[in-house]
Amino acid sequence: WEKLNTEGTTGSENGEILADEEYKNSCRITLEKCEKWYAITCGVYGAMAHTAFFDFNNYQEKYDAMKKDLQDFIDKDTSFEEELAFYHEFTTKY
């Protein structure tokens, strides 16, 4: 994961960006602290974008889990059908 130089700026959910990382030029995940929640926006380039909202108690755990799931997916050789299944499962889980 490569850290992007956006910390402290305003993110897509109008919160302060706390973390913004990219993996293998294939996916990105951003953590924002908003007024009433934490927002995690992530995506696989050209295929999926997703934003999930979490309370102040479990946002870091969810960020780490989402990051791991994205990395595992990018590192696998998948068919088109497997990719679609991943996107559905990921967006349902988070």
ABEGO torsion letter per residue (X at the ends): XBBBBABGBBBAAGBBBABBBBBGGABBBBBBBBAABBBBBBBBBGABBBBBBBBAAAAAAAAAAAAAAAAAAAABBBBAAAAAAAAAAAAAAX
